[in-house]
Amino acid sequence: MPIDATQPYDDANIFAKILRGEIPAKTVYEDDHALAFHDINPQAPQHILVIPRGRYVSWDDFSAHASDAEIAGFVRAVGHVARAAGLVEPGYRLLANTGGDAHQEVPHLHVHIFAGQPLGPMLAH
C-alpha cells in the first residue's frame, strides 16, 4: 500500500530491518552512507535498490534533512553501483517514488536502478 511520505520514520520498515541485519539481502555495495542490494521482486533483468543508511522517509525528507556528506555519499553510491554493474553503456533508469501518488511502498528513501533490457517509455499513457 502506498505510504504518506510526510509521516515520521518507521523503524519497523523492511529496509530498516535490512540495515540492522535482521533480514538478509543480496548486497552489491555498502559504505558509510549507503547500502545497495538486489530487489527480491525484480521488475527488470537488473533491478538494484540503493538506500541511505540514515532514517529518511523520502527524497523530500532526505534533501531537507540529510547532511551534505550524506547527500554526496548517497548520490556517489548510486553512480558507483551503476558503473560497477556495467550499466552505464547500455543504459539504466533511476526511480525514486515519493508519497502515495507515486506509489511509494516502503517508508525509507530508496532509489531503484533498472537495466538489462530496453525499458520503454517513462510513464504509461
Backbone as XML, in Angstrom:
<?xml version="1.0"?>
<chain id="A" units="angstrom">
  <residue number="1" name="MET">
    <atom name="N" x="0.842" y="-1.180" z="0.000"/>
    <atom name="CA" x="0.000" y="0.000" z="0.000"/>
    <atom name="C" x="0.889" y="1.245" z="0.000"/>
  </residue>
  <residue number="2" name="PRO">
    <atom name="N" x="0.597" y="2.238" z="-0.825"/>
    <atom name="CA" x="1.400" y="3.462" z="-0.864"/>
    <atom name="C" x="1.400" y="4.166" z="0.494"/>
  </residue>
  <residue number="3" name="ILE">
    <atom name="N" x="2.499" y="4.838" z="0.776"/>
    <atom name="CA" x="2.649" y="5.493" z="2.070"/>
    <atom name="C" x="2.579" y="7.005" z="1.938"/>
  </residue>
  <residue number="4" name="ASP">
    <atom name="N" x="2.372" y="7.664" z="3.070"/>
    <atom name="CA" x="2.391" y="9.114" z="3.154"/>
    <atom name="C" x="3.821" y="9.513" z="3.497"/>
  </residue>
  <residue number="5" name="ALA">
    <atom name="N" x="4.508" y="10.147" z="2.561"/>
    <atom name="CA" x="5.925" y="10.474" z="2.741"/>
    <atom name="C" x="6.166" y="11.572" z="3.762"/>
  </residue>
  <residue number="6" name="THR">
    <atom name="N" x="5.109" y="12.157" z="4.324"/>
    <atom name="CA" x="5.281" y="13.192" z="5.343"/>
    <atom name="C" x="5.228" y="12.613" z="6.749"/>
  </residue>
  <residue number="7" name="GLN">
    <atom name="N" x="4.967" y="11.329" z="6.884"/>
    <atom name="CA" x="4.878" y="10.694" z="8.197"/>
    <atom name="C" x="6.275" y="10.515" z="8.800"/>
  </residue>
  <residue number="8" name="PRO">
    <atom name="N" x="6.350" y="10.387" z="10.123"/>
    <atom name="CA" x="7.649" y="10.140" z="10.764"/>
    <atom name="C" x="8.242" y="8.807" z="10.304"/>
  </residue>
  <residue number="9" name="TYR">
    <atom name="N" x="9.532" y="8.693" z="10.460"/>
    <atom name="CA" x="10.235" y="7.471" z="10.075"/>
    <atom name="C" x="9.740" y="6.299" z="10.911"/>
  </residue>
  <residue number="10" name="ASP">
    <atom name="N" x="9.530" y="5.157" z="10.269"/>
    <atom name="CA" x="9.066" y="3.936" z="10.923"/>
    <atom name="C" x="10.219" y="2.941" z="10.988"/>
  </residue>
  <residue number="11" name="ASP">
    <atom name="N" x="10.752" y="2.711" z="12.177"/>
    <atom name="CA" x="11.887" y="1.792" z="12.350"/>
    <atom name="C" x="11.551" y="0.344" z="12.057"/>
  </residue>
  <residue number="12" name="ALA">
    <atom name="N" x="10.267" y="0.022" z="11.858"/>
    <atom name="CA" x="9.860" y="-1.349" z="11.567"/>
    <atom name="C" x="9.805" y="-1.628" z="10.069"/>
  </residue>
  <residue number="13" name="ASN">
    <atom name="N" x="10.146" y="-0.640" z="9.219"/>
    <atom name="CA" x="10.067" y="-0.888" z="7.771"/>
    <atom name="C" x="11.144" y="-1.892" z="7.344"/>
  </residue>
  <residue number="14" name="ILE">
    <atom name="N" x="10.895" y="-2.546" z="6.226"/>
    <atom name="CA" x="11.772" y="-3.638" z="5.780"/>
    <atom name="C" x="13.211" y="-3.183" z="5.523"/>
  </residue>
  <residue number="15" name="PHE">
    <atom name="N" x="13.403" y="-1.961" z="5.026"/>
    <atom name="CA" x="14.769" y="-1.506" z="4.748"/>
    <atom name="C" x="15.514" y="-1.202" z="6.051"/>
  </residue>
  <residue number="16" name="ALA">
    <atom name="N" x="14.817" y="-0.703" z="7.065"/>
    <atom name="CA" x="15.449" y="-0.510" z="8.370"/>
    <atom name="C" x="15.904" y="-1.860" z="8.929"/>
  </residue>
  <residue number="17" name="LYS">
    <atom name="N" x="15.078" y="-2.883" z="8.731"/>
    <atom name="CA" x="15.435" y="-4.223" z="9.203"/>
    <atom name="C" x="16.632" y="-4.780" z="8.437"/>
  </residue>
  <residue number="18" name="ILE">
    <atom name="N" x="16.701" y="-4.516" z="7.138"/>
    <atom name="CA" x="17.862" y="-4.941" z="6.342"/>
    <atom name="C" x="19.113" y="-4.226" z="6.839"/>
  </residue>
  <residue number="19" name="LEU">
    <atom name="N" x="19.012" y="-2.915" z="7.084"/>
    <atom name="CA" x="20.165" y="-2.156" z="7.579"/>
    <atom name="C" x="20.655" y="-2.695" z="8.923"/>
  </residue>
  <residue number="20" name="ARG">
    <atom name="N" x="19.745" y="-3.158" z="9.764"/>
    <atom name="CA" x="20.126" y="-3.710" z="11.074"/>
    <atom name="C" x="20.567" y="-5.168" z="10.996"/>
  </residue>
  <residue number="21" name="GLY">
    <atom name="N" x="20.491" y="-5.784" z="9.811"/>
    <atom name="CA" x="20.899" y="-7.167" z="9.654"/>
    <atom name="C" x="19.849" y="-8.165" z="10.100"/>
  </residue>
  <residue number="22" name="GLU">
    <atom name="N" x="18.620" y="-7.728" z="10.327"/>
    <atom name="CA" x="17.547" y="-8.620" z="10.764"/>
    <atom name="C" x="16.943" y="-9.405" z="9.604"/>
  </residue>
  <residue number="23" name="ILE">
    <atom name="N" x="17.075" y="-8.887" z="8.397"/>
    <atom name="CA" x="16.583" y="-9.543" z="7.187"/>
    <atom name="C" x="17.751" y="-9.593" z="6.205"/>
  </residue>
  <residue number="24" name="PRO">
    <atom name="N" x="18.018" y="-10.750" z="5.605"/>
    <atom name="CA" x="19.133" y="-10.832" z="4.664"/>
    <atom name="C" x="18.823" y="-10.110" z="3.348"/>
  </residue>
  <residue number="25" name="ALA">
    <atom name="N" x="19.877" y="-9.680" z="2.693"/>
    <atom name="CA" x="19.763" y="-9.061" z="1.375"/>
    <atom name="C" x="20.987" y="-9.452" z="0.565"/>
  </residue>
  <residue number="26" name="LYS">
    <atom name="N" x="20.819" y="-9.518" z="-0.738"/>
    <atom name="CA" x="21.928" y="-9.827" z="-1.638"/>
    <atom name="C" x="22.655" y="-8.517" z="-1.957"/>
  </residue>
  <residue number="27" name="THR">
    <atom name="N" x="23.572" y="-8.165" z="-1.061"/>
    <atom name="CA" x="24.269" y="-6.881" z="-1.107"/>
    <atom name="C" x="25.255" y="-6.816" z="-2.261"/>
  </residue>
  <residue number="28" name="VAL">
    <atom name="N" x="25.259" y="-5.678" z="-2.958"/>
    <atom name="CA" x="26.230" y="-5.451" z="-4.033"/>
    <atom name="C" x="27.181" y="-4.303" z="-3.709"/>
  </residue>
  <residue number="29" name="TYR">
    <atom name="N" x="26.827" y="-3.484" z="-2.709"/>
    <atom name="CA" x="27.679" y="-2.345" z="-2.338"/>
    <atom name="C" x="27.260" y="-1.852" z="-0.959"/>
  </residue>
  <residue number="30" name="GLU">
    <atom name="N" x="28.247" y="-1.418" z="-0.191"/>
    <atom name="CA" x="27.947" y="-0.740" z="1.065"/>
    <atom name="C" x="29.111" y="0.142" z="1.466"/>
  </residue>
  <residue number="31" name="ASP">
    <atom name="N" x="28.765" y="1.258" z="2.081"/>
    <atom name="CA" x="29.756" y="2.163" z="2.647"/>
    <atom name="C" x="29.100" y="2.885" z="3.822"/>
  </residue>
  <residue number="32" name="ASP">
    <atom name="N" x="29.726" y="3.954" z="4.299"/>
    <atom name="CA" x="29.206" y="4.659" z="5.470"/>
    <atom name="C" x="27.861" y="5.334" z="5.229"/>
  </residue>
  <residue number="33" name="HIS">
    <atom name="N" x="27.527" y="5.594" z="3.966"/>
    <atom name="CA" x="26.322" y="6.364" z="3.665"/>
    <atom name="C" x="25.222" y="5.580" z="2.967"/>
  </residue>
  <residue number="34" name="ALA">
    <atom name="N" x="25.542" y="4.436" z="2.386"/>
    <atom name="CA" x="24.556" y="3.735" z="1.554"/>
    <atom name="C" x="24.735" y="2.227" z="1.600"/>
  </residue>
  <residue number="35" name="LEU">
    <atom name="N" x="23.648" y="1.560" z="1.236"/>
    <atom name="CA" x="23.645" y="0.109" z="1.058"/>
    <atom name="C" x="22.893" y="-0.168" z="-0.236"/>
  </residue>
  <residue number="36" name="ALA">
    <atom name="N" x="23.435" y="-1.049" z="-1.073"/>
    <atom name="CA" x="22.777" y="-1.417" z="-2.333"/>
    <atom name="C" x="22.633" y="-2.932" z="-2.374"/>
  </residue>
  <residue number="37" name="PHE">
    <atom name="N" x="21.464" y="-3.375" z="-2.862"/>
    <atom name="CA" x="21.192" y="-4.805" z="-2.909"/>
    <atom name="C" x="20.183" y="-5.089" z="-4.014"/>
  </residue>
  <residue number="38" name="HIS">
    <atom name="N" x="20.136" y="-6.345" z="-4.436"/>
    <atom name="CA" x="19.193" y="-6.759" z="-5.474"/>
    <atom name="C" x="17.774" y="-6.776" z="-4.918"/>
  </residue>
  <residue number="39" name="ASP">
    <atom name="N" x="16.830" y="-6.289" z="-5.723"/>
    <atom name="CA" x="15.422" y="-6.310" z="-5.341"/>
    <atom name="C" x="14.939" y="-7.759" z="-5.318"/>
  </residue>
  <residue number="40" name="ILE">
    <atom name="N" x="14.133" y="-8.126" z="-4.319"/>
    <atom name="CA" x="13.646" y="-9.507" z="-4.228"/>
    <atom name="C" x="12.514" y="-9.788" z="-5.211"/>
  </residue>
  <residue number="41" name="ASN">
    <atom name="N" x="11.952" y="-8.741" z="-5.811"/>
    <atom name="CA" x="10.888" y="-8.887" z="-6.805"/>
    <atom name="C" x="11.258" y="-8.029" z="-8.016"/>
  </residue>
  <residue number="42" name="PRO">
    <atom name="N" x="12.296" y="-8.436" z="-8.768"/>
    <atom name="CA" x="12.824" y="-7.568" z="-9.834"/>
    <atom name="C" x="11.802" y="-7.262" z="-10.924"/>
  </residue>
  <residue number="43" name="GLN">
    <atom name="N" x="11.811" y="-5.997" z="-11.348"/>
    <atom name="CA" x="10.923" y="-5.524" z="-12.404"/>
    <atom name="C" x="11.666" y="-5.369" z="-13.729"/>
  </residue>
  <residue number="44" name="ALA">
    <atom name="N" x="12.938" y="-5.719" z="-13.764"/>
    <atom name="CA" x="13.781" y="-5.694" z="-14.960"/>
    <atom name="C" x="14.867" y="-6.742" z="-14.735"/>
  </residue>
  <residue number="45" name="PRO">
    <atom name="N" x="15.567" y="-7.160" z="-15.807"/>
    <atom name="CA" x="16.635" y="-8.153" z="-15.621"/>
    <atom name="C" x="17.666" y="-7.733" z="-14.571"/>
  </residue>
  <residue number="46" name="GLN">
    <atom name="N" x="17.977" y="-6.449" z="-14.507"/>
    <atom name="CA" x="18.831" y="-5.909" z="-13.447"/>
    <atom name="C" x="17.961" y="-4.941" z="-12.649"/>
  </residue>
  <residue number="47" name="HIS">
    <atom name="N" x="17.796" y="-5.157" z="-11.364"/>
    <atom name="CA" x="16.993" y="-4.286" z="-10.508"/>
    <atom name="C" x="17.673" y="-4.233" z="-9.149"/>
  </residue>
  <residue number="48" name="ILE">
    <atom name="N" x="18.353" y="-3.123" z="-8.919"/>
    <atom name="CA" x="19.112" y="-2.922" z="-7.692"/>
    <atom name="C" x="18.492" y="-1.756" z="-6.925"/>
  </residue>
  <residue number="49" name="LEU">
    <atom name="N" x="18.399" y="-1.903" z="-5.626"/>
    <atom name="CA" x="17.931" y="-0.830" z="-4.756"/>
    <atom name="C" x="19.122" y="-0.227" z="-4.033"/>
  </residue>
  <residue number="50" name="VAL">
    <atom name="N" x="19.142" y="1.095" z="-3.932"/>
    <atom name="CA" x="20.174" y="1.793" z="-3.168"/>
    <atom name="C" x="19.450" y="2.610" z="-2.101"/>
  </residue>
  <residue number="51" name="ILE">
    <atom name="N" x="19.848" y="2.416" z="-0.845"/>
    <atom name="CA" x="19.205" y="3.122" z="0.259"/>
    <atom name="C" x="20.261" y="3.846" z="1.093"/>
  </residue>
  <residue number="52" name="PRO">
    <atom name="N" x="19.895" y="4.999" z="1.642"/>
    <atom name="CA" x="20.820" y="5.648" z="2.569"/>
    <atom name="C" x="20.781" y="4.931" z="3.919"/>
  </residue>
  <residue number="53" name="ARG">
    <atom name="N" x="21.853" y="5.024" z="4.661"/>
    <atom name="CA" x="21.886" y="4.411" z="5.992"/>
    <atom name="C" x="21.079" y="5.218" z="7.003"/>
  </residue>
  <residue number="54" name="GLY">
    <atom name="N" x="20.855" y="6.482" z="6.727"/>
    <atom name="CA" x="20.103" y="7.342" z="7.641"/>
    <atom name="C" x="18.607" y="7.077" z="7.596"/>
  </residue>
  <residue number="55" name="ARG">
    <atom name="N" x="17.907" y="7.590" z="8.591"/>
    <atom name="CA" x="16.466" y="7.386" z="8.762"/>
    <atom name="C" x="15.693" y="8.448" z="7.981"/>
  </residue>
  <residue number="56" name="TYR">
    <atom name="N" x="15.572" y="8.255" z="6.677"/>
    <atom name="CA" x="14.879" y="9.209" z="5.811"/>
    <atom name="C" x="13.715" y="8.516" z="5.122"/>
  </residue>
  <residue number="57" name="VAL">
    <atom name="N" x="12.537" y="9.117" z="5.201"/>
    <atom name="CA" x="11.331" y="8.527" z="4.634"/>
    <atom name="C" x="11.318" y="8.628" z="3.117"/>
  </residue>
  <residue number="58" name="SER">
    <atom name="N" x="11.775" y="9.760" z="2.578"/>
    <atom name="CA" x="11.604" y="10.031" z="1.155"/>
    <atom name="C" x="12.727" y="10.933" z="0.643"/>
  </residue>
  <residue number="59" name="TRP">
    <atom name="N" x="12.723" y="11.160" z="-0.666"/>
    <atom name="CA" x="13.697" y="12.080" z="-1.263"/>
    <atom name="C" x="13.514" y="13.464" z="-0.666"/>
  </residue>
  <residue number="60" name="ASP">
    <atom name="N" x="12.268" y="13.885" z="-0.448"/>
    <atom name="CA" x="11.998" y="15.188" z="0.140"/>
    <atom name="C" x="12.604" y="15.289" z="1.535"/>
  </residue>
  <residue number="61" name="ASP">
    <atom name="N" x="12.371" y="14.298" z="2.367"/>
    <atom name="CA" x="12.912" y="14.253" z="3.722"/>
    <atom name="C" x="14.446" y="14.276" z="3.677"/>
  </residue>
  <residue number="62" name="PHE">
    <atom name="N" x="15.020" y="13.463" z="2.809"/>
    <atom name="CA" x="16.477" y="13.361" z="2.681"/>
    <atom name="C" x="17.083" y="14.691" z="2.245"/>
  </residue>
  <residue number="63" name="SER">
    <atom name="N" x="16.530" y="15.298" z="1.203"/>
    <atom name="CA" x="17.109" y="16.543" z="0.688"/>
    <atom name="C" x="16.965" y="17.689" z="1.683"/>
  </residue>
  <residue number="64" name="ALA">
    <atom name="N" x="15.955" y="17.636" z="2.542"/>
    <atom name="CA" x="15.743" y="18.694" z="3.527"/>
    <atom name="C" x="16.549" y="18.497" z="4.814"/>
  </residue>
  <residue number="65" name="HIS">
    <atom name="N" x="16.852" y="17.246" z="5.168"/>
    <atom name="CA" x="17.428" y="16.985" z="6.490"/>
    <atom name="C" x="18.790" y="16.290" z="6.514"/>
  </residue>
  <residue number="66" name="ALA">
    <atom name="N" x="19.204" y="15.659" z="5.446"/>
    <atom name="CA" x="20.496" y="14.958" z="5.456"/>
    <atom name="C" x="21.649" y="15.963" z="5.414"/>
  </residue>
  <residue number="67" name="SER">
    <atom name="N" x="22.776" y="15.545" z="5.946"/>
    <atom name="CA" x="23.971" y="16.389" z="5.892"/>
    <atom name="C" x="24.517" y="16.404" z="4.461"/>
  </residue>
  <residue number="68" name="ASP">
    <atom name="N" x="25.359" y="17.380" z="4.182"/>
    <atom name="CA" x="25.994" y="17.443" z="2.862"/>
    <atom name="C" x="26.781" y="16.166" z="2.588"/>
  </residue>
  <residue number="69" name="ALA">
    <atom name="N" x="27.449" y="15.632" z="3.615"/>
    <atom name="CA" x="28.226" y="14.399" z="3.433"/>
    <atom name="C" x="27.318" y="13.210" z="3.105"/>
  </residue>
  <residue number="70" name="GLU">
    <atom name="N" x="26.161" y="13.122" z="3.769"/>
    <atom name="CA" x="25.225" y="12.037" z="3.474"/>
    <atom name="C" x="24.685" y="12.140" z="2.050"/>
  </residue>
  <residue number="71" name="ILE">
    <atom name="N" x="24.329" y="13.351" z="1.645"/>
    <atom name="CA" x="23.792" y="13.547" z="0.294"/>
    <atom name="C" x="24.838" y="13.191" z="-0.749"/>
  </residue>
  <residue number="72" name="ALA">
    <atom name="N" x="26.042" y="13.733" z="-0.600"/>
    <atom name="CA" x="27.101" y="13.436" z="-1.567"/>
    <atom name="C" x="27.426" y="11.943" z="-1.568"/>
  </residue>
  <residue number="73" name="GLY">
    <atom name="N" x="27.521" y="11.343" z="-0.396"/>
    <atom name="CA" x="27.851" y="9.921" z="-0.310"/>
    <atom name="C" x="26.799" y="9.051" z="-0.960"/>
  </residue>
  <residue number="74" name="PHE">
    <atom name="N" x="25.525" y="9.386" z="-0.752"/>
    <atom name="CA" x="24.448" y="8.592" z="-1.330"/>
    <atom name="C" x="24.421" y="8.720" z="-2.851"/>
  </residue>
  <residue number="75" name="VAL">
    <atom name="N" x="24.513" y="9.938" z="-3.355"/>
    <atom name="CA" x="24.496" y="10.145" z="-4.808"/>
    <atom name="C" x="25.690" y="9.456" z="-5.451"/>
  </residue>
  <residue number="76" name="ARG">
    <atom name="N" x="26.858" y="9.555" z="-4.836"/>
    <atom name="CA" x="28.040" y="8.871" z="-5.371"/>
    <atom name="C" x="27.870" y="7.357" z="-5.331"/>
  </residue>
  <residue number="77" name="ALA">
    <atom name="N" x="27.219" y="6.844" z="-4.293"/>
    <atom name="CA" x="26.986" y="5.396" z="-4.191"/>
    <atom name="C" x="26.105" y="4.910" z="-5.341"/>
  </residue>
  <residue number="78" name="VAL">
    <atom name="N" x="25.054" y="5.664" z="-5.677"/>
    <atom name="CA" x="24.187" y="5.273" z="-6.793"/>
    <atom name="C" x="25.011" y="5.176" z="-8.076"/>
  </residue>
  <residue number="79" name="GLY">
    <atom name="N" x="25.838" y="6.177" z="-8.345"/>
    <atom name="CA" x="26.684" y="6.149" z="-9.533"/>
    <atom name="C" x="27.676" y="5.002" z="-9.507"/>
  </residue>
  <residue number="80" name="HIS">
    <atom name="N" x="28.280" y="4.765" z="-8.355"/>
    <atom name="CA" x="29.242" y="3.667" z="-8.232"/>
    <atom name="C" x="28.583" y="2.322" z="-8.535"/>
  </residue>
  <residue number="81" name="VAL">
    <atom name="N" x="27.401" y="2.104" z="-7.990"/>
    <atom name="CA" x="26.694" y="0.836" z="-8.198"/>
    <atom name="C" x="26.399" y="0.638" z="-9.684"/>
  </residue>
  <residue number="82" name="ALA">
    <atom name="N" x="25.919" y="1.663" z="-10.362"/>
    <atom name="CA" x="25.611" y="1.551" z="-11.794"/>
    <atom name="C" x="26.876" y="1.254" z="-12.602"/>
  </residue>
  <residue number="83" name="ARG">
    <atom name="N" x="27.971" y="1.955" z="-12.284"/>
    <atom name="CA" x="29.233" y="1.702" z="-13.007"/>
    <atom name="C" x="29.745" y="0.298" z="-12.741"/>
  </residue>
  <residue number="84" name="ALA">
    <atom name="N" x="29.754" y="-0.120" z="-11.475"/>
    <atom name="CA" x="30.284" y="-1.438" z="-11.106"/>
    <atom name="C" x="29.477" y="-2.572" z="-11.736"/>
  </residue>
  <residue number="85" name="ALA">
    <atom name="N" x="28.182" y="-2.339" z="-11.942"/>
    <atom name="CA" x="27.333" y="-3.362" z="-12.553"/>
    <atom name="C" x="27.412" y="-3.340" z="-14.078"/>
  </residue>
  <residue number="86" name="GLY">
    <atom name="N" x="28.196" y="-2.420" z="-14.652"/>
    <atom name="CA" x="28.341" y="-2.339" z="-16.105"/>
    <atom name="C" x="27.114" y="-1.786" z="-16.815"/>
  </residue>
  <residue number="87" name="LEU">
    <atom name="N" x="26.387" y="-0.914" z="-16.153"/>
    <atom name="CA" x="25.124" y="-0.436" z="-16.704"/>
    <atom name="C" x="25.216" y="0.884" z="-17.453"/>
  </residue>
  <residue number="88" name="VAL">
    <atom name="N" x="26.341" y="1.569" z="-17.375"/>
    <atom name="CA" x="26.433" y="2.903" z="-17.969"/>
    <atom name="C" x="26.278" y="2.847" z="-19.476"/>
  </residue>
  <residue number="89" name="GLU">
    <atom name="N" x="27.014" y="1.969" z="-20.155"/>
    <atom name="CA" x="26.955" y="1.956" z="-21.624"/>
    <atom name="C" x="25.617" y="1.477" z="-22.178"/>
  </residue>
  <residue number="90" name="PRO">
    <atom name="N" x="25.067" y="0.365" z="-21.719"/>
    <atom name="CA" x="23.769" y="0.014" z="-22.306"/>
    <atom name="C" x="22.663" y="0.956" z="-21.858"/>
  </residue>
  <residue number="91" name="GLY">
    <atom name="N" x="22.825" y="1.538" z="-20.671"/>
    <atom name="CA" x="21.841" y="2.481" z="-20.149"/>
    <atom name="C" x="21.043" y="1.897" z="-18.997"/>
  </residue>
  <residue number="92" name="TYR">
    <atom name="N" x="20.558" y="2.782" z="-18.157"/>
    <atom name="CA" x="19.770" y="2.370" z="-16.999"/>
    <atom name="C" x="18.809" y="3.485" z="-16.625"/>
  </residue>
  <residue number="93" name="ARG">
    <atom name="N" x="17.849" y="3.147" z="-15.793"/>
    <atom name="CA" x="16.863" y="4.109" z="-15.304"/>
    <atom name="C" x="16.946" y="4.165" z="-13.788"/>
  </residue>
  <residue number="94" name="LEU">
    <atom name="N" x="16.879" y="5.392" z="-13.257"/>
    <atom name="CA" x="16.772" y="5.602" z="-11.818"/>
    <atom name="C" x="15.345" y="6.007" z="-11.497"/>
  </residue>
  <residue number="95" name="LEU">
    <atom name="N" x="14.823" y="5.487" z="-10.398"/>
    <atom name="CA" x="13.477" y="5.833" z="-9.977"/>
    <atom name="C" x="13.443" y="5.932" z="-8.465"/>
  </residue>
  <residue number="96" name="ALA">
    <atom name="N" x="12.896" y="7.032" z="-7.964"/>
    <atom name="CA" x="12.670" y="7.200" z="-6.526"/>
    <atom name="C" x="11.252" y="7.714" z="-6.344"/>
  </residue>
  <residue number="97" name="ASN">
    <atom name="N" x="10.369" y="6.870" z="-5.851"/>
    <atom name="CA" x="8.979" y="7.260" z="-5.615"/>
    <atom name="C" x="8.873" y="7.990" z="-4.277"/>
  </residue>
  <residue number="98" name="THR">
    <atom name="N" x="8.061" y="9.039" z="-4.251"/>
    <atom name="CA" x="7.830" y="9.791" z="-3.018"/>
    <atom name="C" x="6.336" y="9.964" z="-2.813"/>
  </residue>
  <residue number="99" name="GLY">
    <atom name="N" x="5.797" y="9.327" z="-1.789"/>
    <atom name="CA" x="4.406" y="9.500" z="-1.422"/>
    <atom name="C" x="3.432" y="8.612" z="-2.164"/>
  </residue>
  <residue number="100" name="GLY">
    <atom name="N" x="2.176" y="8.749" z="-1.798"/>
    <atom name="CA" x="1.109" y="7.899" z="-2.297"/>
    <atom name="C" x="0.862" y="7.991" z="-3.781"/>
  </residue>
  <residue number="101" name="ASP">
    <atom name="N" x="0.820" y="9.204" z="-4.342"/>
    <atom name="CA" x="0.557" y="9.335" z="-5.775"/>
    <atom name="C" x="1.645" y="8.674" z="-6.628"/>
  </residue>
  <residue number="102" name="ALA">
    <atom name="N" x="2.860" y="8.618" z="-6.098"/>
    <atom name="CA" x="3.969" y="7.973" z="-6.816"/>
    <atom name="C" x="4.075" y="6.485" z="-6.479"/>
  </residue>
  <residue number="103" name="HIS">
    <atom name="N" x="3.226" y="6.011" z="-5.585"/>
    <atom name="CA" x="3.163" y="4.612" z="-5.180"/>
    <atom name="C" x="4.402" y="4.167" z="-4.400"/>
  </residue>
  <residue number="104" name="GLN">
    <atom name="N" x="4.902" y="5.046" z="-3.521"/>
    <atom name="CA" x="5.990" y="4.645" z="-2.629"/>
    <atom name="C" x="5.433" y="3.618" z="-1.651"/>
  </residue>
  <residue number="105" name="GLU">
    <atom name="N" x="6.064" y="2.455" z="-1.572"/>
    <atom name="CA" x="5.558" y="1.367" z="-0.733"/>
    <atom name="C" x="6.339" y="1.164" z="0.553"/>
  </residue>
  <residue number="106" name="VAL">
    <atom name="N" x="7.614" y="1.549" z="0.571"/>
    <atom name="CA" x="8.424" y="1.375" z="1.781"/>
    <atom name="C" x="8.807" y="2.775" z="2.270"/>
  </residue>
  <residue number="107" name="PRO">
    <atom name="N" x="8.527" y="3.080" z="3.555"/>
    <atom name="CA" x="8.800" y="4.421" z="4.068"/>
    <atom name="C" x="10.263" y="4.641" z="4.459"/>
  </residue>
  <residue number="108" name="HIS">
    <atom name="N" x="11.145" y="4.323" z="3.525"/>
    <atom name="CA" x="12.586" y="4.599" z="3.660"/>
    <atom name="C" x="13.039" y="4.978" z="2.256"/>
  </residue>
  <residue number="109" name="LEU">
    <atom name="N" x="13.705" y="6.119" z="2.124"/>
    <atom name="CA" x="14.170" y="6.536" z="0.805"/>
    <atom name="C" x="14.911" y="5.393" z="0.131"/>
  </residue>
  <residue number="110" name="HIS">
    <atom name="N" x="14.571" y="5.148" z="-1.115"/>
    <atom name="CA" x="15.296" y="4.157" z="-1.904"/>
    <atom name="C" x="15.238" y="4.554" z="-3.370"/>
  </residue>
  <residue number="111" name="VAL">
    <atom name="N" x="16.342" y="4.290" z="-4.049"/>
    <atom name="CA" x="16.441" y="4.532" z="-5.481"/>
    <atom name="C" x="16.518" y="3.178" z="-6.162"/>
  </residue>
  <residue number="112" name="HIS">
    <atom name="N" x="15.640" y="2.980" z="-7.132"/>
    <atom name="CA" x="15.672" y="1.775" z="-7.957"/>
    <atom name="C" x="16.606" y="2.034" z="-9.133"/>
  </residue>
  <residue number="113" name="ILE">
    <atom name="N" x="17.461" y="1.076" z="-9.441"/>
    <atom name="CA" x="18.245" y="1.092" z="-10.675"/>
    <atom name="C" x="17.715" y="-0.059" z="-11.522"/>
  </residue>
  <residue number="114" name="PHE">
    <atom name="N" x="17.120" y="0.289" z="-12.663"/>
    <atom name="CA" x="16.572" y="-0.698" z="-13.597"/>
    <atom name="C" x="17.459" y="-0.757" z="-14.829"/>
  </residue>
  <residue number="115" name="ALA">
    <atom name="N" x="17.733" y="-1.965" z="-15.323"/>
    <atom name="CA" x="18.561" y="-2.109" z="-16.527"/>
    <atom name="C" x="18.433" y="-3.525" z="-17.056"/>
  </residue>
  <residue number="116" name="GLY">
    <atom name="N" x="19.143" y="-3.787" z="-18.154"/>
    <atom name="CA" x="19.225" y="-5.136" z="-18.693"/>
    <atom name="C" x="18.335" y="-5.397" z="-19.886"/>
  </residue>
  <residue number="117" name="GLN">
    <atom name="N" x="17.554" y="-4.411" z="-20.289"/>
    <atom name="CA" x="16.685" y="-4.517" z="-21.459"/>
    <atom name="C" x="16.197" y="-3.113" z="-21.806"/>
  </residue>
  <residue number="118" name="PRO">
    <atom name="N" x="15.700" y="-2.906" z="-23.031"/>
    <atom name="CA" x="15.057" y="-1.622" z="-23.313"/>
    <atom name="C" x="13.861" y="-1.449" z="-22.367"/>
  </residue>
  <residue number="119" name="LEU">
    <atom name="N" x="13.786" y="-0.300" z="-21.720"/>
    <atom name="CA" x="12.812" y="-0.103" z="-20.654"/>
    <atom name="C" x="11.521" y="0.577" z="-21.090"/>
  </residue>
  <residue number="120" name="GLY">
    <atom name="N" x="11.456" y="1.057" z="-22.322"/>
    <atom name="CA" x="10.234" y="1.665" z="-22.785"/>
    <atom name="C" x="10.026" y="3.069" z="-22.266"/>
  </residue>
  <residue number="121" name="PRO">
    <atom name="N" x="8.815" y="3.591" z="-22.452"/>
    <atom name="CA" x="8.548" y="4.975" z="-22.053"/>
    <atom name="C" x="8.572" y="5.143" z="-20.537"/>
  </residue>
  <residue number="122" name="MET">
    <atom name="N" x="8.756" y="6.370" z="-20.108"/>
    <atom name="CA" x="8.810" y="6.683" z="-18.678"/>
    <atom name="C" x="7.510" y="6.361" z="-17.950"/>
  </residue>
  <residue number="123" name="LEU">
    <atom name="N" x="6.390" y="6.789" z="-18.498"/>
    <atom name="CA" x="5.102" y="6.600" z="-17.845"/>
    <atom name="C" x="4.121" y="5.939" z="-18.801"/>
  </residue>
  <residue number="124" name="ALA">
    <atom name="N" x="3.244" y="5.126" z="-18.262"/>
    <atom name="CA" x="2.200" y="4.533" z="-19.076"/>
    <atom name="C" x="1.194" y="5.633" z="-19.445"/>
  </residue>
  <residue number="125" name="HIS">
    <atom name="N" x="0.704" y="5.576" z="-20.641"/>
    <atom name="CA" x="-0.262" y="6.604" z="-21.077"/>
    <atom name="C" x="-1.676" y="6.102" z="-20.905"/>
  </residue>
</chain>
